[in-house]
Amino acid sequence: MAVKNLDEVVDLLGENAEVSVVGRTAFMVAAERALETDRGKDALFSDPFAKVLAGKDGREMSDKLGEAAAQFGFENWPEFHKVWTVVRTKFIDDIIGSLTDQKQMVNLGAGVDTRPYRLEGYSKLKASYEVDTPEVNAVKTAVFERLGATPFCPVVTVSADFRVVGELARNLARSGFDEQVASVFLIEGVLDFLEDAATPFLSEVSKMAAPGSLAVINYAIGPPRRMEQETNSWKDVELHVFGDDRLNFGRYKEGLVPNDYGDLRLLGPSGTAGARAPTRTETVEDQKTGARGKPRS
């Protein structure tokens, strides 16, 4: 059966589609990717699935967040979050397109990310492990099944509660994830919702990462000190903020200074541009050391 929109799938799933407010932010980001895709030849990327995944809630949440722009330091720029989603997506897409040695993707808080279905870079991977709540996973799986979409690599859907220490590692292992293989860990738009649980969560991720692994970490509004503590088995960190040379792509509002609203950190293999521990709205690239999970003094 062809699916026309997310709301139709939610109706079909019934109680299995009761997604939390946090989970529904994934639909908001999908709506913002859809807006960029509609730009056609001027778009920084194309996501043919985004419009279906956005649903009514996604579009409404995006507009509502824009009304609060001043609270995030973007007065008179209601489009700030739409632009942030675009430059963040483009930045990560480019990283995935340049992968060489990593053979597994672990997308933590995957939401309704569509990269395995739209980026050829995934064809280099053995598998992409898409991790989120059972409710979000149910919606995403149903949509792609009804679309008949084919991913560029095997996609393994994993459910886990990031607040429960050890659950992520156990569920990934049961799903076939190999801790001995260099991997990409994508943590996009989830850390701020974990609050105090972010510390043990990041520690658990670091322990699962084999030498040569790459991590891309987005931290929007949380305190930066945790990042230094819990990514201490990585090195060579590069830090970027929304609006700087790397997180701009010609879309940042002219005359506005770079804003520390959101961050992306890239923790990468030897020989890549590294990053230092990020602060709020920054992009960071780190390099995994051989001492797996061993804290730095």
N, C-alpha and C positions, 0 to 999 in steps of 0.2 A: 504494500500500500504506500503510495506517495504521501509524504507529509508536507503540509503547507506552512505550518508555523509551530513554534514551541507550545503555545497555549493548547493546541490540539493534542499534542503528546501528553501534556500534563493532565488533560481531561481523561485520556485513555488509561494513564497509569493510576489515577485515583489517589489513594492514600500513600502509595509508593512515591508520589511526587511532592509530598509535603516537605519542601525545602525551606531551611531556615533563612532568616534575613541575610546572614553571612553568606550562605550558599547562593542566594539570589544576586549577590554582587557580581557573580560570574556572568549572569545574564546581562547585567549593565555593561560590563566590559565587552561582551559580544555585540551589544547594540552600538557601542562606540567603534568597534572594528568594522561593523556594517556601514557606518557613516563614511569611514575612510574608503572602503571598497567602492562605494557609490561615486567617488571622485573620478573613477575611470582611469584615464591615462596619467593623471596627476597624482594618483594614490601611491603611497610609499610601499604598500603591499596589497594583495588581493586575498580576501577571505570569502569564498563563495558560500560558506555555510553559516556565516555570522548572522545574517538577517533571520534565518530560520530559528537560530538558537537564542536570539535576543528576547523575543516575546514582548508582551505589553509591559510587564514589570521592568524589564531591562531598560527600555526607552524612558519610562517614567522616572526611574531611579537616577539615570544619567542627568536628566533635566533638573531634577530636584537637587542633586549635588551641585550643579552649576549655580543654583540660587544662593548657595552658601559660599561662593568663591572667596569673598572677603575674609571669611573666617580662616581660610588656608593661606592667606597672604596674596591673593590674586584679585584684588578689588577691580571691578569693571572688566573682568575677563571670565564670564560664565562658562566659556568653552575650555577652561583650564584642564579639567579632567579628561575631556575628550582628546585633547592634544597630548596629555601625558600618556594616555593609553596608546596612542599612535606611535609616539617616539619610543616608548618602552617596548612595544611589540616589534618595531623595526630593528631596534638594537639587538634584541634577543634572536630574531630571525637571522640577522647577519652572523651572529656567533654560531648558531647551529649550521649555517651554510658553510662555515669555515672549519668545521670539525675534521680531525684527521685520525686521532688515536682512540677516542672514546667510542665504545661499542654498545652501551646501554644508556637509555634516557630514563630518568626517574623524575617525573613531574609531580611535585608535592603541593597539593592544593590545586589540582589540575583544572577544576571547574569545568567549563565547556571549551577548553582550549582545542583548537583544530589543527595544530601544527603537523601532527603525523599524517594528516590527510591533504595538506596543501604545500608542504615543503619537501622538495626532493632530497634535501640533506638527510632526511630520516632513512633513506635507502641504504646509508652506510651503517646503520645500527642493527644489532641483532634483535632488539625489542625496545618498546617504549612502555614503561610502567606508569600508568596514569592513576594517581592516588588522590582520593577525596572521600567524602562521606557516602554512605550507601544511597542516600536520597539523590544527591547530585549525580552519582554514577548511574543510577537507574534512568534518570532523564536523558543524560548524554548518550548512554548506550541505546536507548530506544530511538532517539533521533537518528543516529547514524545507521542503525539497522534499517529504519524505514527509508532513509535516503539511499541506501545501497552503496554508501561511500567505501572506497577501497584505500586503506592506508599504505604508505610507502614502506612500512615495516610492521611486524606483528605488534598489535596494541594489546596490552594486558591491563585490565581494569582491576585496581586493588582498593579495597575499603579499609580505612584506618582512622582511629581517633588520635591525633597528634598530641593530645593532652595526656595520654596513657603511655608512660615510659615503657619502651620495649615492644609495643604493639606494632609500630611501623616496621621495625626490623623483622619481626616474626612473620608478618603478613607478606612482606616482600619476598622473604626466603621461601615461603610456601608457594609463591606465585612464580618462582623460577629465577629470581634475581640472584646474580652471582657477585658476591662481595670481592672476589679476586680479580674482577675485570674493571678496568678504568671506565668510569661512567660520567654522565652529565647529570647533575642534580639541579633542577629548576625549582626555585622557591619564589613564586611570583604572587604578591598580593595576599599573603596568608599570615605572616608573622605578627602583624599588628593585632590580629584577632586572638592570638594565643596568649598575649599578655605574659604572666609569669611562666607559663608553660613553654615559652619560646626558648628559654635557656636550656632545659634538658632536651628539647626537640633538636636544636642545632648541634648539641653534643652528640646525640644519637646519629644524626646524619654524618657528622665528621668521622665517627667510628666505622660507618659502613663504607666509606669512600676509599677505594684502593688508590695507591700512588698513581699519579697521572690523571686523576679524576678532575673534572671541571665543575664548578658550582656557580650558578647565577642566582643571586639573592636580592630580592626587592624588599625594602623596608620603607614604608611610607611615613609614618608619624611616630614611630616608637623610639625609645632612648637608644643611642648608639653604643653605650658602654658594653652592653651584653654581647654585641657583635665581636668586639675585640676578645672577650673572654671565651666565647664558644666557637670561634673559628680559629683558635690558636694553634691548630695542627696544620694550618694552611699558611702560605706565604706569598709574597710579591703582590700585594693588593693595590689596585688602582681605583681611585675614588672619583665618581662623577655625580653632579647634581643636575636636576631638571633645568634645562636652559643653557648648560655649558656646551662646549664644542661637540661632545659625543652624544648628548641627550637633547638634541635640538632639531636637526634635519630641516632647518629653515622654517619651522612651524612655531617656534616660541614667540611670544608677543614682543614686538619691537619696543625697545626702550625699557623693558622690564629686566631687572637683574636676575641671574639664576636663583632659583628658589629651592630650599631644602625640604620640599614637601615629600618627595619619594626617592627611593634609592634602588639600584640594581648592583649587586656585586658579582663579579666573575672570578671564580677561583679556578685557576687553570693549570695545565701541565707545563713541564719545564720548557722554557724557550718562548712562552707567550708573554704578552704584556701583562704584568701582574697588577695587583691592587692592594690597597691597605684597607683596614677595617672601615666600613662606611658609616656615615652619619645620615640620619633621616632620609633625605631625598637624594641619594647618591648611587652611583654604579660602582661596583667594586670587582676587581679581578684578583683572585688569590691562586696560589700554586700549592698543590698538595705535597707535603713532604713524605718521606719514606716512613716516618714514625706514625703509624696509623692511630689516630685518636689520642696520641700523647700530647699533653698540654705543654705549652711553652712557659718558661718561668718569667 
